[in-house]
Amino acid sequence: MTELHQEQAIAQPIDTLSEALKSGRFIRMRRLLASLHPAETAHLLESLPPKERKVCWPIINPDLRGDVLTFVGEDVKTDIIQYMDTADLISATEDLDADDIADILQVLPQHVTREVLRAMDTQHRRRVETILAYEEDTAGGLMNTDVVTVRSDITLEVVLRYLRLLGELPVNTDSLYVVDHEDHYIGTLELSKLVSRSRSLTVRDVMSHQIEAIEATSDDRDVAHRFEKHDLMSAPVVDADNHLIGRITIDDVVDVIRDEAEHSMLSLAGLGEDEDTFAPVKKSIHRRSLWLGVNLLTAFLAAWVIGLFDTTIEKQVALAILMPIVASMGGVAGSQTLTLVIRSMALGQLNQQNQRWLLRKEILVGASNGLIWAVAIAFVTYLWFNNVMLGVLIGAAIVINLIAAAFAGVIIPLLLKRFGTDPALSGGVLLTTVTDVVGFVAFLGFATLFIV
C-alpha cells in the first residue's frame, strides 16, 4: 500500500466519525467504532479535540474500552480517564494483561488505584503489583508476569501433556522458560524444538542457554537494543537473585522503540513524546512556555554580543547583512553533529574509549567543510560588496564557527548526560547559543580589528 493510500485509509474513518459527530448520528458512530480494531479506535480518539473525544468515549463498547486505553498515548489516556468513574475503570481493566493494567494504573490517583487493585483476584493483583514495584521505564515495568515454566529433568512428552492441560499459551509465546525448583532461570525451550524433537528426550537435552535473562532494573532502551541486536521475539526477566519474574515480548519493545523515536524528534522542540496534539490551550501554553523562556535568554545573550560591536556595524552596514550567514552555517553544522552523537548515545555505541576519536573526527569534518564553504562564501561576498577583506573575514569566521560547532556538537550532549540531563531535550538550545555567539564574535571581532 502506498503512502497516499495509507493516509486515505486513515482519513476515511476520521472523516466519517467527524460527520456523524456533527450531525448527532450516534447509531452510525457506534457501528463505525464497533467495526474497528482497538488500535484504530485509539487513533481516532487521538485525532479528536477534547470535546468530541468526550462525546465519543461513552459510545465505545464497554468490553473494548480497556484495550483502547492500552493503545492511546499518556496524555490522551489521562484525559479519557477523567470521564470514567472507579467502576468503569475496574470493568475496563478486568480482562487486560498485567503489564497493560500497570500502564493504566500509573496515571491514576492513588486512591483509585487501590480500589482497582482491591477488585482483582489475589493472583492477578500480585502480578500487577509485581510490575508496579518497578519504574515504568525499566524491564520490570515493561514485562508481563504471565509466563510458562518447565523443569529441566522432565521429558518433552510431559511438557506437551502439560501444555494441553493449560489449553492455551500466553500471547507471543515462542519459548518456554526452564527453571530449577527455586524458580532460578536456567534457559529456554523453543516451541519449534518441542514439537520437532523426540518426545522421549528431556528438556535438558534440547534446551538453549543462548538467551540471557534481563535484570528487572535494566533500562527499557537497553532492552530494546538487546532485542534488536539478537533478533529476539521474547526474553525472560529476573530479579537480583536470578528468580524468573516475567517476560518481555516484541510488541512491548516496538512500543519502546516508537516512544524513543518520538522522544528524539519532539525533544528537539522542547516537547514530550506523549504530547497530545489536541490538548487544551492552557496545558499547551504551560508546557511550551518553559523552553520559549530558555530560548529567549539565549537570544538575549546573542543580542548582547552583537551589541558589543554596535559601532562596528554602524560603520560597515554589510556586516549586518552577512551575520545571519555565519550563524546559520554554524547552526546547521552543529545540528548535524549533535544529532549524530545523540543517536550514537541512544544506541549505546558511544563510550569512554571512542569519544576522543569521534571528537577529533568531527572537528576535522567541521574544519574541512569550513574551508570548502569559506572559499565559496568569500567569493560571493567579494562579488556582492566588491570588498576582498570582507570576503576573507567572513571566510575565516565560517571556518572558526564550523570547528566550534563540531566541538560543541560532541561535548554538549556528553556533558548533559554526565549531569543527568536529557541531551535531546536541551542540547539544541545550548548548541544554537554556542554557534551564534562564536560566529558573531569571530566575524564582528575580525571586522573591528581589520576593517573599521
Phi and psi in degrees as a GROMACS rama.xvg file:
@    title "Ramachandran Plot"
@    xaxis  label "Phi"
@    yaxis  label "Psi"
@TYPE xy
-73.1669  164.682  THR-2
-61.2838  -37.3031  GLU-3
-64.4476  -44.3519  LEU-4
-65.0111  -36.1522  HIS-5
-62.6893  -43.8541  GLN-6
-63.3596  -39.4539  GLU-7
-66.8862  -38.7147  GLN-8
-64.8067  -35.6241  ALA-9
-75.0377  -40.3082  ILE-10
-70.1144  -31.5283  ALA-11
-60.1191  -50.5894  GLN-12
-61.5318  -35.6388  PRO-13
-63.5322  -46.4597  ILE-14
-62.9291  -42.8915  ASP-15
-63.0263  -43.9792  THR-16
-65.1913  -41.8375  LEU-17
-62.0858  -42.234  SER-18
-64.0522  -41.4415  GLU-19
-66.0624  -37.1259  ALA-20
-63.7824  -43.4968  LEU-21
-66.3631  -37.0507  LYS-22
-89.4344  -7.23444  SER-23
74.4014  22.9328  GLY-24
-87.4751  83.7926  ARG-25
-72.2417  -28.5839  PHE-26
-65.78  -41.1749  ILE-27
-65.1929  -39.0085  ARG-28
-62.4195  -44.0502  MET-29
-63.0564  -40.8831  ARG-30
-65.296  -42.0275  ARG-31
-62.3767  -48.1165  LEU-32
-66.2744  -33.5765  LEU-33
-69.8247  -23.956  ALA-34
-85.7797  -6.74705  SER-35
-99.4399  153.038  LEU-36
-69.6664  147.086  HIS-37
-51.627  -34.4249  PRO-38
-65.8257  -38.0829  ALA-39
-69.6004  -38.3454  GLU-40
-62.564  -41.0546  THR-41
-61.2468  -40.7931  ALA-42
-62.9435  -39.8594  HIS-43
-62.8119  -43.3395  LEU-44
-62.238  -40.6017  LEU-45
-68.0622  -18.1098  GLU-46
-94.1278  2.563  SER-47
-107.522  142.937  LEU-48
-63.0523  161.223  PRO-49
-54.07  -41.4423  PRO-50
-64.472  -46.7826  LYS-51
-65.9164  -34.8436  GLU-52
-62.7914  -39.9281  ARG-53
-66.3125  -35.2767  LYS-54
-72.1534  -37.502  VAL-55
-74.3935  -36.4822  CYS-56
-57.0995  -45.9255  TRP-57
-64.8195  -18.9181  PRO-58
-79.9667  -20.4985  ILE-59
-66.9629  140.227  ILE-60
-54.5231  123.979  ASN-61
-54.4004  -30.757  PRO-62
-70.3135  -17.046  ASP-63
-104.985  -6.91848  LEU-64
-64.3868  -37.7405  ARG-65
-62.8625  -43.6061  GLY-66
-63.4769  -39.1971  ASP-67
-62.7926  -41.321  VAL-68
-61.6051  -30.3142  LEU-69
-71.9655  -17.0487  THR-70
-100.394  -16.1461  PHE-71
-85.0728  157.703  VAL-72
-70.4936  166.83  GLY-73
-59.5972  -43.3726  GLU-74
-62.0098  -47.9237  ASP-75
-67.3536  -38.273  VAL-76
-59.7089  -45.4513  LYS-77
-61.6697  -39.7069  THR-78
-64.8135  -44.9791  ASP-79
-67.3549  -40.2135  ILE-80
-61.3262  -24.6641  ILE-81
-62.4667  -25.7045  GLN-82
-83.3368  -7.39879  TYR-83
-107.766  139.559  MET-84
-90.8549  178.627  ASP-85
-61.8357  -38.8151  THR-86
-62.9806  -41.2831  ALA-87
-62.8344  -41.4942  ASP-88
-65.6487  -40.4976  LEU-89
-62.1036  -43.011  ILE-90
-66.449  -40.219  SER-91
-67.8981  -34.1273  ALA-92
-92.7898  -0.876897  THR-93
-58.7832  -42.5737  GLU-94
-107.374  13.6199  ASP-95
-84.8601  157.927  LEU-96
-67.3361  157.477  ASP-97
-60.0224  -39.2404  ALA-98
-68.7839  -34.5602  ASP-99
-69.5704  -38.3556  ASP-100
-63.5399  -42.0643  ILE-101
-60.9501  -39.2681  ALA-102
-61.6248  -39.5628  ASP-103
-71.3983  -43.3608  ILE-104
-63.9927  -26.9205  LEU-105
-68.113  -16.0343  GLN-106
-104.764  5.31466  VAL-107
-95.3947  153.581  LEU-108
-61.6719  152.148  PRO-109
-59.6336  -39.7744  GLN-110
-67.5445  -33.233  HIS-111
-71.6159  -40.5384  VAL-112
-57.9185  -43.6994  THR-113
-62.0644  -38.9551  ARG-114
-65.6002  -42.7776  GLU-115
-65.4807  -43.0106  VAL-116
-64.0309  -38.7447  LEU-117
-64.8303  -27.7331  ARG-118
-79.2461  -11.4318  ALA-119
-83.7766  158.731  MET-120
-72.2387  162.166  ASP-121
-57.7023  -45.406  THR-122
-64.9339  -45.0793  GLN-123
-65.6224  -40.369  HIS-124
-62.6059  -41.3962  ARG-125
-62.7786  -39.4807  ARG-126
-62.355  -44.902  ARG-127
-66.1341  -42.1718  VAL-128
-65.3255  -31.3699  GLU-129
-61.5635  -42.0568  THR-130
-71.0153  -41.9459  ILE-131
-65.0672  -18.6788  LEU-132
-70.0246  -14.4301  ALA-133
-110.597  154.742  TYR-134
-62.4908  150.865  GLU-135
-61.8575  -33.8204  GLU-136
-95.7017  29.8408  ASP-137
-118.197  169.459  THR-138
-60.4634  -37.7982  ALA-139
-63.9866  -36.8713  GLY-140
-76.441  -17.9209  GLY-141
-93.9978  -22.3698  LEU-142
-74.774  165.691  MET-143
-116.675  135.327  ASN-144
-85.8925  0.639731  THR-145
-84.0223  92.5291  ASP-146
-127.61  156.839  VAL-147
-112.404  122.95  VAL-148
-117.461  152.548  THR-149
-138.694  163.072  VAL-150
-93.2149  156.464  ARG-151
-79.721  -17.3211  SER-152
-95.412  2.92797  ASP-153
-95.9266  160.614  ILE-154
-84.5145  163.014  THR-155
-64.4048  -30.2696  LEU-156
-61.129  -42.5721  GLU-157
-64.7221  -40.0911  VAL-158
-61.6685  -44.7451  VAL-159
-63.2476  -41.1629  LEU-160
-62.6657  -39.4855  ARG-161
-62.2373  -42.3714  TYR-162
-67.0623  -36.9662  LEU-163
-64.9633  -34.1629  ARG-164
-67.1999  -37.1068  LEU-165
-63.2568  -34.6333  LEU-166
90.2667  -43.9895  GLY-167
-151.799  157.631  GLU-168
-104.305  154.165  LEU-169
-57.095  150.855  PRO-170
-58.7067  142.615  VAL-171
63.2933  32.414  ASN-172
-85.5921  116.467  THR-173
-113.03  -14.4071  ASP-174
-146.828  152.996  SER-175
-99.07  152.438  LEU-176
-103.445  132.344  TYR-177
-94.8655  126.504  VAL-178
-132.233  162.394  VAL-179
-89.8933  -169.453  ASP-180
-71.0081  -11.8364  HIS-181
-108.794  17.2558  GLU-182
64.6024  25.6937  ASP-183
-77.3304  136.484  HIS-184
-71.0442  134.134  TYR-185
-116.382  -47.0378  ILE-186
-177.396  -164.517  GLY-187
-125.051  151.061  THR-188
-118.796  106.325  LEU-189
-69.6877  139.284  GLU-190
-62.2942  -33.1004  LEU-191
-62.6345  -37.9147  SER-192
-73.5922  -35.0964  LYS-193
-60.2239  -40.484  LEU-194
-91.0296  -11.3317  VAL-195
-108.141  -16.9833  SER-196
-95.5181  164.791  ARG-197
-60.5391  134.172  SER-198
-69.3886  -14.7966  ARG-199
-81.4121  -13.4028  SER-200
-71.8023  152.553  LEU-201
-87.7608  163.591  THR-202
-58.6415  -38.3483  VAL-203
-59.623  -31.6961  ARG-204
-71.0127  -29.4754  ASP-205
-118.575  -5.56486  VAL-206
-68.5021  162.206  MET-207
-117.48  145.009  SER-208
-110.413  10.7215  HIS-209
-75.0327  -31.652  GLN-210
-88.3309  109.923  ILE-211
-78.2119  144.134  GLU-212
-71.1214  151.324  ALA-213
-101.844  128.965  ILE-214
-69.3007  141.464  GLU-215
-61.5944  -25.3276  ALA-216
-88.0506  1.1133  THR-217
-65.1424  145.444  SER-218
-66.7358  142.462  ASP-219
-63.9484  -26.202  ASP-220
-68.3138  -37.0241  ARG-221
-64.6497  -36.3681  ASP-222
-62.4039  -46.2152  VAL-223
-61.2806  -40.0834  ALA-224
-64.2395  -38.8965  HIS-225
-67.3525  -41.4742  ARG-226
-62.1547  -41.8058  PHE-227
-67.1293  -43.0987  GLU-228
-68.4596  -37.6544  LYS-229
-106.078  6.19624  HIS-230
52.958  49.6704  ASP-231
-83.938  148.679  LEU-232
-99.1694  -29.9502  MET-233
-156.898  162.741  SER-234
-152.645  144.3  ALA-235
-76.6906  151.477  PRO-236
-119.82  132.675  VAL-237
-126.12  159.891  VAL-238
-87.8917  -170.392  ASP-239
-64.6122  -21.8008  ALA-240
-100.569  14.8313  ASP-241
68.8908  21.2155  ASN-242
-79.4667  131.908  HIS-243
-69.5546  123.828  LEU-244
-123.038  -8.26693  ILE-245
174.514  -169.742  GLY-246
-146.074  155.753  ARG-247
-116.843  134.674  ILE-248
-113.359  164.249  THR-249
-61.3059  -31.3563  ILE-250
-65.0576  -34.4053  ASP-251
-70.336  -36.0329  ASP-252
-70.2517  -35.4192  VAL-253
-59.3595  -40.1338  VAL-254
-62.3509  -40.2257  ASP-255
-63.5446  -45.0657  VAL-256
-62.2418  -42.3457  ILE-257
-64.3331  -43.9843  ARG-258
-62.9127  -38.1455  ASP-259
-65.0249  -40.8826  GLU-260
-64.5693  -43.5936  ALA-261
-66.4418  -37.8705  GLU-262
-62.7756  -44.9054  HIS-263
-63.1783  -39.2056  SER-264
-73.1607  -48.1468  MET-265
-77.2935  -28.2821  LEU-266
-64.6417  -29.9672  SER-267
-62.9719  -21.3097  LEU-268
-103.991  8.29609  ALA-269
76.4852  24.3114  GLY-270
-112.993  155.8  LEU-271
-85.8939  156.455  GLY-272
-69.2299  -18.0301  GLU-273
-102.039  19.6475  ASP-274
-58.183  125.65  GLU-275
-83.0091  119.01  ASP-276
-57.1747  -35.471  THR-277
-105.89  28.5547  PHE-278
-64.2777  153.548  ALA-279
-58.1929  154.114  PRO-280
-57.7611  -43.6454  VAL-281
-60.9146  -43.6502  LYS-282
-66.2288  -40.8579  LYS-283
-65.8863  -39.471  SER-284
-61.4986  -45.0382  ILE-285
-61.9241  -42.2261  HIS-286
-72.1144  -35.234  ARG-287
-89.883  -21.5373  ARG-288
-65.4466  -31.5777  SER-289
-58.3662  -51.6008  LEU-290
-74.7615  -25.8172  TRP-291
-65.0046  -38.2915  LEU-292
-66.0281  -42.0609  GLY-293
-62.6831  -43.0884  VAL-294
-63.6909  -35.9059  ASN-295
-63.0419  -41.4244  LEU-296
-61.7157  -43.29  LEU-297
-67.3873  -34.1481  THR-298
-66.1797  -39.5497  ALA-299
-63.3678  -35.747  PHE-300
-63.1968  -45.2414  LEU-301
-63.6046  -40.5235  ALA-302
-64.8839  -36.8555  ALA-303
-63.9382  -39.6517  TRP-304
-62.4783  -44.1735  VAL-305
-61.5639  -39.082  ILE-306
-61.9022  -26.4454  GLY-307
-65.2118  -21.086  LEU-308
-115.317  27.8995  PHE-309
-61.2724  -35.944  ASP-310
-65.1815  -41.1605  THR-311
-62.8833  -42.8761  THR-312
-66.7423  -37.6258  ILE-313
-62.6806  -35.6413  GLU-314
-80.97  -23.8293  LYS-315
-135.204  90.1406  GLN-316
-61.9254  -27.4273  VAL-317
-59.3064  -27.3164  ALA-318
-61.4276  -41.0364  LEU-319
-65.2039  -32.6941  ALA-320
-71.4961  -36.7624  ILE-321
-89.4062  -17.8659  LEU-322
-54.9027  -44.2466  MET-323
-59.582  -28.1398  PRO-324
-65.6641  -44.367  ILE-325
-62.3533  -46.7308  VAL-326
-66.5355  -40.8747  ALA-327
-65.8649  -43.3553  SER-328
-62.3138  -42.0479  MET-329
-65.7835  -40.2874  GLY-330
-63.6942  -43.5056  GLY-331
-66.9892  -45.7131  VAL-332
-61.6834  -43.1174  ALA-333
-65.1055  -38.0987  GLY-334
-64.3937  -36.8186  SER-335
-61.1881  -47.2812  GLN-336
-66.1776  -44.1876  THR-337
-58.8736  -46.1993  LEU-338
-61.8688  -42.6116  THR-339
-62.204  -43.1431  LEU-340
-68.5844  -44.0058  VAL-341
-62.8464  -39.488  ILE-342
-63.0733  -44.4068  ARG-343
-63.5747  -37.5  SER-344
-65.9409  -41.121  MET-345
-65.6162  -32.9135  ALA-346
-86.1914  -2.06824  LEU-347
73.4436  22.5612  GLY-348
-88.8154  -16.0214  GLN-349
-99.7885  129.631  LEU-350
-144.379  -178.631  ASN-351
-61.8063  -29.4846  GLN-352
-75.762  -32.2397  GLN-353
-109.813  2.52788  ASN-354
-64.5499  -44.4911  GLN-355
-66.2857  -37.8828  ARG-356
-61.538  -44.6445  TRP-357
-63.8595  -39.9524  LEU-358
-61.666  -46.1972  LEU-359
-62.8385  -41.863  ARG-360
-62.2805  -45.9458  LYS-361
-67.5452  -37.3308  GLU-362
-64.2749  -40.5098  ILE-363
-64.0063  -41.9466  LEU-364
-63.264  -43.6149  VAL-365
-62.6333  -42.4615  GLY-366
-65.7966  -41.2991  ALA-367
-65.6424  -47.6794  SER-368
-63.6893  -36.3038  ASN-369
-60.5295  -44.4713  GLY-370
-65.1651  -43.0143  LEU-371
-60.2242  -51.4286  ILE-372
-79.1914  -22.833  TRP-373
-62.6976  -41.442  ALA-374
-62.8649  -45.6142  VAL-375
-63.8787  -45.3972  ALA-376
-69.1059  -38.6397  ILE-377
-62.9422  -39.1916  ALA-378
-65.8767  -45.0385  PHE-379
-63.3208  -40.9287  VAL-380
-61.6177  -41.0525  THR-381
-62.773  -45.1019  TYR-382
-64.9039  -34.6858  LEU-383
-73.5975  -49.3749  TRP-384
-109.993  -1.30614  PHE-385
53.6342  46.4992  ASN-386
-139.507  105.058  ASN-387
-63.526  -45.2762  VAL-388
-61.1055  -39.963  MET-389
-62.332  -39.9517  LEU-390
-64.209  -41.9148  GLY-391
-63.6142  -41.6252  VAL-392
-67.6006  -43.0989  LEU-393
-69.2893  -32.5325  ILE-394
-63.4128  -44.6757  GLY-395
-63.1784  -40.188  ALA-396
-64.8811  -37.5589  ALA-397
-62.5887  -45.776  ILE-398
-60.2263  -47.5471  VAL-399
-61.7059  -43.2676  ILE-400
-70.3759  -36.1483  ASN-401
-70.5187  -33.1746  LEU-402
-67.1046  -44.2651  ILE-403
-63.4832  -37.2333  ALA-404
-64.6675  -42.0875  ALA-405
-64.6127  -42.9143  ALA-406
-62.3512  -48.135  PHE-407
-66.8081  -35.6115  ALA-408
-62.9764  -26.23  GLY-409
-91.3651  -46.2192  VAL-410
-71.5467  -41.5362  ILE-411
-58.3738  -53.0263  ILE-412
-63.3109  -33.8578  PRO-413
-65.441  -42.5069  LEU-414
-67.4127  -42.2631  LEU-415
-61.6465  -41.5657  LEU-416
-65.626  -38.5681  LYS-417
-63.1673  -33.7713  ARG-418
-92.7677  11.1392  PHE-419
78.533  20.4955  GLY-420
-107.049  143.522  THR-421
-70.6105  116.34  ASP-422
-61.444  -34.0047  PRO-423
-68.3514  -27.0834  ALA-424
-81.546  -37.9787  LEU-425
-122.181  -5.70045  SER-426
-63.0279  -39.8962  GLY-427
-63.4999  -41.3857  GLY-428
-64.187  -46.0511  VAL-429
-65.9261  -39.4233  LEU-430
-63.4172  -44.4313  LEU-431
-60.3201  -39.8417  THR-432
-61.1906  -45.8794  THR-433
-61.9689  -49.3146  VAL-434
-66.4845  -35.909  THR-435
-65.3988  -50.4038  ASP-436
-64.4705  -48.3921  VAL-437
-63.0233  -43.1814  VAL-438
-62.1287  -45.6614  GLY-439
-67.0041  -43.1672  PHE-440
-63.2259  -44.1134  VAL-441
-64.0881  -50.5501  ALA-442
-67.4356  -51.2681  PHE-443
-72.236  -31.4702  LEU-444
-65.4492  -44.6715  GLY-445
-62.2954  -40.7018  PHE-446
-62.594  -40.2649  ALA-447
-64.0442  -36.6733  THR-448
-77.1196  -38.5989  LEU-449
-113.671  -14.2951  PHE-450
-113.674  -51.9491  ILE-451
